Amino acid sequence: MAVRQALRRAGGRLLATQGAMAPAALGVAGRGLSTSAEPITLEIPVPFKGHNVEPPSRTVETSAQELTEFFRTMFVMRRMEIAADSLYKSKFIRGFCHLYDGQEAVCVGMEAALNDKDCIITAYRDHCTHLGRGGTVLEVFAELMGRKDGCSLGKGGSMHMYNKKGGFYGGNGIVGAQTPLGAGLAFAQKYLKVEGVTLAMYGDGAANQGQLFEAMNISALWDLPVLYVCENNHYGMGTAEWRSAKSPEYYKRGDYVPGLKVDGMDCLAVKQAVKFAKEYALKNGPMVLEMDTYRYHGHSMSDPGSTYRTRDEISGVRQERDPIERIRKLLLSHEIATVAELKQIEKDAKKEVEDALSKAKESPSPDSEELFSNIYRKSYGAKSYGADRKEVVVTLP
Amino acid sequence: MGGRRASLPLVSRLCTSVKPRNNWVQKRSFITAKDLVVEEQPSGEEEKRAVTNKLNLFSAVNQALLTVLESDPKSYVFGEDVGFGGVFRCTTGLRDRFGKHRVFNTPLCEQAILGFGIGLASMGNRAIAEIQFADYIFPALDQIVNEAAKYRYRSGNLFNCGGLTVRAPYGAVGHGGHYHSQSPEAFFCHVPGIKVVIPRSPAQAKGLLLASIRDPNPVVFFEPKMLYRMAVEEVPVDDYTLPLSSAEVMRKGSDITLVGWGAQLTLMEQACDEASKEGISCELIDLRTLIPWDKELVEASVNKTGRLLVSHEAPLTGGFGAEIAASITESCFLRLEAPVSRVCGLDTPFPLVFEPFYMPTKNKILDAIKASVKF
């Protein structure tokens, strides 16, 4: 508990993976890893690009603690997604599974600039976003496998993860449909004077949906504190951005809504941009943030990911822009950690993921009554038979 | 009934005589290539057998699209990812053959795809729009309901978008979850001005799709995605159409009439087989076109048997089975021996892990058949 509070004080809300993190962090700190909160000033390598707004400064303040936490959290996310890959291939997870590896810097950087008064709503690539908002790896795995201990009681699956306390409104399957919802969340925040913003996240494929522009118009008209975060991984399923959009400069597509283009593979750039945008949104209204990011896996587990892009491209991005490697280089060059200490963090993270996985596998399937629960607020109000057509499961109240 | 069957064109009769063997193995069985047994048609004269190929559903759809693109230079196929062949391979090879000006990808915008298709069709072109999954058709619902269906009516027949055909894969697939398994046909059956067509097999699909594309009214064509690869049938290679608004009797019977469409018919056939072991003779009808539907055929059948069972994957309340039930009750009330039975999906969102409980399975249908017969 004390460790979590210390990290909170370190600036922004950092990931709180309940329980399992504390011993690891203590153990790591005990080895002499520098987790000081002393500010370190860094320069963001890739400049921001602004549309109708002056971009923020490229100088960002961080600390050893924050960078270590970035590294650890992104590593846990990476391992979780890779574990989900093998779970899918061994048929523990069925249906659809959209993996986020490669894009971790976006949600980790965002969380460093947000707190629990802010809301996030995103599309279906939501496993890591859920973790960032306070979910646990166990909840994610259990939900993926459709078990009771999942965050949505096993009824949502990969695409529908939610966290009420963390203000994470999911997890949405229909592309682009979550953006007007984001405008609504922001209205509530503004009206109730919560001093928080909503991040309505979408992808480059969804950027061509009409409802996004409707949402942008409404939020600009009413000065709603919403940030439209376009996670541009350059491929909408198998379609490259230049083949589906006349203007792939998604940060400019808001027109009268100012925009910022950010290197989405750099945690610190994302943190800086979101911090800047949050201040802007609370005062003025919506802003579009285009995160230039990349996913290593295909669109989903049924997509090899190599029919519409070359393997060279994928490995090129992995070598040059991988978010975890970038933080690793920072940690090593600023002598915050040694190679051995980082290896220990990785080992602990792997163990955490494996423990969560084995616990999730033991979780039971939801009860059959759950099929009829929560369709409406009170019981359904009609007669519905169970699978054998004899037993009445739900009746009129 | 017999006369009606004999008046069908030769190829349809060949198709209807294709029968599966009776030893199903899987829970949800499909006609596979080795299960096909093509019956010899008894005929007095030397009939030329139509040349056929063993094709699955997506290949049959592909052939139909090929035929249209070849025969009509003003036909176009478009939708998300159709260029490389589509996520279900229905449009494979079309772009290479006919060029990117006739077979092209659209961005991710269903409403615009439909609106665009309606505009294209109203200038006298055959616009064949693909919606990647029927679950995604709802942004386009306004365009279909308010624009496509009413165009001819509100312009006093000055304009129409009859050249529009919307194709979408529908139905459960075992692991599709909320947004890759829905059967939204009921929403469209409520709209006068469009037609809704659902094939049950590859040969039916090719004929019905060709008929739908050439029909001078906008048609929404739902393809059972479960059957894309699994259903294999002898499909005639030439250009043929099957009549719209004409239901087909798949098997004759005298005790109860079963009405269904699409992939559900496979299960209903299995239930009929099991029922016949208990001495219940079932008449199975494939509705094929949902609106306007072949009321006469169904009424004639119910007047013969006195019992009706409708089955579909879509939820029970407000499903198209309700329309059939109400209509038949109106017209055949005094003949009915038992209430019309509906075996449908449950009134829940399409579930993930609970899919086996949600689905109208063979046993549910069989139970309902027996309950109806013993009423």
HADDOCK unambig.tbl for C-alpha pairs under 7 A between the chains (distance, minus, plus):
assign (segid A and resid 94 and name CA) (segid B and resid 175 and name CA) 6.06 0.50 0.50
assign (segid A and resid 95 and name CA) (segid B and resid 175 and name CA) 4.54 0.50 0.50
assign (segid A and resid 95 and name CA) (segid B and resid 176 and name CA) 5.41 0.50 0.50
assign (segid A and resid 95 and name CA) (segid B and resid 177 and name CA) 6.67 0.50 0.50
assign (segid A and resid 146 and name CA) (segid B and resid 353 and name CA) 6.24 0.50 0.50
assign (segid A and resid 155 and name CA) (segid B and resid 352 and name CA) 6.26 0.50 0.50
assign (segid A and resid 173 and name CA) (segid B and resid 179 and name CA) 6.71 0.50 0.50
assign (segid A and resid 205 and name CA) (segid B and resid 108 and name CA) 6.03 0.50 0.50
assign (segid A and resid 206 and name CA) (segid B and resid 108 and name CA) 6.56 0.50 0.50
assign (segid A and resid 208 and name CA) (segid B and resid 107 and name CA) 6.65 0.50 0.50
assign (segid A and resid 208 and name CA) (segid B and resid 108 and name CA) 6.05 0.50 0.50
assign (segid A and resid 208 and name CA) (segid B and resid 109 and name CA) 6.38 0.50 0.50
assign (segid A and resid 209 and name CA) (segid B and resid 108 and name CA) 6.43 0.50 0.50
assign (segid A and resid 209 and name CA) (segid B and resid 109 and name CA) 5.21 0.50 0.50
assign (segid A and resid 244 and name CA) (segid B and resid 106 and name CA) 6.90 0.50 0.50
assign (segid A and resid 244 and name CA) (segid B and resid 107 and name CA) 4.81 0.50 0.50
assign (segid A and resid 371 and name CA) (segid B and resid 354 and name CA) 6.42 0.50 0.50
assign (segid A and resid 372 and name CA) (segid B and resid 348 and name CA) 6.67 0.50 0.50
assign (segid A and resid 375 and name CA) (segid B and resid 348 and name CA) 6.67 0.50 0.50
assign (segid A and resid 387 and name CA) (segid B and resid 357 and name CA) 5.08 0.50 0.50
assign (segid A and resid 388 and name CA) (segid B and resid 364 and name CA) 6.84 0.50 0.50
assign (segid A and resid 389 and name CA) (segid B and resid 364 and name CA) 6.54 0.50 0.50
